[in-house]
Amino acid sequence: MRVLSGIQPTGRFHWGNYFGAIQQYIALQGNEQSFYFIADLHALTTVRDAKALKQNVTDAALDLLALGLDPARATLFRQSDVPEVTELMWLLLTVTQFSLLEKCTSYKDKVAKGIAPDAGLFTYPVLMAADILLYDSDVVPVGADQIQHLEVTRDIAQRFNSTYGGEFLHLPTARVLKEGAKVPGTDGEKMSKSYGNTIEIFEPEKSLRKRIMSIKTDSLPMEAPKDPETCSVFALYQLFASPEQQGTLAERYRAGGMGYGEAKQAVFDASMSYFNAARTRRTELVADPAYVEGVLQEGARKARKKGQEVLKRVRQACGLLAHATDASFNP
């Protein structure tokens, strides 16, 4: 089983990213083949600062490796280091119906908001399809709201196969990520970069504490009993604490005599303990940039080896000559 997933480097990863997706991606590594890429080409639709994008990519690699992605069990690479993906994208564009792309949620949402979409945003789903199809992916982990992406990919692959009369592209299936506990942001809404309410995984200790202490709560006085089930502070604590620890804090809530500051301190302590090993590992990785770059380069080599196999098959289907392997690539 070949698993594939891409993560956009549009900013530092936060608790919502980790518990909503990254944790499950890492759990899937060690399958027959697992490919994970940092989607820097996709990020160009929103990040137009070269220095910021480069740093975001570096941070994404550092974060993923520190959180447990193991290069011995999974392939990690930069999307832009695999030029085969953009060639495949063009070949897919030639069989993709305009009407299919008009129906895509990301495009419709931008138009509805009055944003003038560019061609990159409009054809974004085709690049995503190329990402998936280039590696003969079997399984693509997605959230429930991303199933459309897989449906579009399958539609494009089926149209290509039908157009050229063969099974040239492997149709992937979606693995819907389990819905974990809600990860609320500092304002109580779903944690999201677009809401500005995130808590970063590797936020410096001092600013992390400040962010946690800024979480909005109700105005009940300290002596009043409180309901842990409706409190976003308690919801965050549940992400890190054992069932026994959760039960103890829940009793404190219901008994009264505890302010929210104490609960926030418990979240801070629990999160620091939970990510302690990852924080230590990240510090080590920052001090060894050559290792991190080596992981990405080796990952790109493995990805290109598989990608060139698929692209050769697709080029032949289209009637294009097989081109010589890039001189810089040595599988």
Order of alpha helices (4+ residues) and beta strands (2+ residues): beta-alpha-beta-alpha-alpha-beta-alpha-alpha-alpha-alpha-alpha-beta-alpha-beta-alpha-alpha-alpha-alpha-alpha-alpha
